[in-house]
């Protein structure tokens, strides 16, 4: 039996923008994972809990869609996008990652 994987098709990516006084500042932008790969983004985090995610399914094979999943199961347990959280029946409340990517 295959294990169902957590698959999130949107995430935040780190971008840079011009500051009003000059120079650049980082910020996070919501993107689909597929667009982020086309744009060659390299830093990702969960759009809901801001935890670390890993990029999977980017082989480019027909029918394979790139996605991200939480690196830490503790994030998936309390993130509204996490598969463990969505399946929980104990009334848990969503909360941000204890180790957010900043």
GISULLIN-V398379 format. One record per residue. N is the residue number from 1. RES is the residue in one small letter. SS is DSSP state (~ for helix, > for strand, _ for the rest). PHI is phi in whole degrees, 0 to 359 (none if undefined). Layout:
BEGIN
((N | RES | SS | PHI) (N | RES | SS | PHI))
END
This chain:
BEGIN
((1 | x | _ | none) (2 | x | _ | 281) (3 | x | _ | 275) (4 | x | _ | 286) (5 | x | _ | 258) (6 | x | _ | 286) (7 | x | _ | 229) (8 | x | > | 243) (9 | x | _ | 259) (10 | x | > | 230) (11 | x | > | 204) (12 | x | > | 260) (13 | x | > | 238) (14 | x | > | 280) (15 | x | > | 234) (16 | x | > | 234) (17 | x | > | 225) (18 | x | > | 287) (19 | x | _ | 280) (20 | x | _ | 303) (21 | x | _ | 272) (22 | x | _ | 107) (23 | x | _ | 84) (24 | x | > | 236) (25 | x | > | 227) (26 | x | > | 279) (27 | x | > | 206) (28 | x | > | 254) (29 | x | > | 235) (30 | x | > | 284) (31 | x | > | 214) (32 | x | > | 285) (33 | x | ~ | 298) (34 | x | ~ | 299) (35 | x | ~ | 293) (36 | x | ~ | 300) (37 | x | ~ | 291) (38 | x | ~ | 297) (39 | x | _ | 282) (40 | x | _ | 61) (41 | x | _ | 291) (42 | x | _ | 235) (43 | x | _ | 243) (44 | x | > | 232) (45 | x | > | 208) (46 | x | _ | 294) (47 | x | _ | 286) (48 | x | _ | 257) (49 | x | _ | 257) (50 | x | _ | 68) (51 | x | _ | 280) (52 | x | > | 291) (53 | x | > | 231) (54 | x | > | 245) (55 | x | > | 270) (56 | x | > | 225) (57 | x | _ | 71) (58 | x | _ | 262) (59 | x | _ | 290) (60 | x | _ | 86) (61 | x | _ | 292) (62 | x | _ | 301) (63 | x | _ | 87) (64 | x | _ | 263) (65 | x | _ | 250) (66 | x | _ | 294) (67 | x | > | 208) (68 | x | > | 238) (69 | x | > | 218) (70 | x | > | 298) (71 | x | _ | 285) (72 | x | _ | 254) (73 | x | ~ | 295) (74 | x | ~ | 297) (75 | x | ~ | 291) (76 | x | ~ | 296) (77 | x | ~ | 289) (78 | x | ~ | 235) (79 | x | _ | 265) (80 | x | _ | 300) (81 | x | _ | 273) (82 | x | _ | 286) (83 | x | ~ | 298) (84 | x | ~ | 296) (85 | x | ~ | 297) (86 | x | ~ | 296) (87 | x | ~ | 268) (88 | x | _ | 294) (89 | x | _ | 242) (90 | x | _ | 264) (91 | x | _ | 75) (92 | x | _ | 298) (93 | x | _ | 250) (94 | x | _ | 295) (95 | x | _ | 210) (96 | x | _ | 291) (97 | x | _ | 300) (98 | x | _ | 287) (99 | x | _ | 232) (100 | x | _ | 292) (101 | x | _ | 274) (102 | x | _ | 249))
END
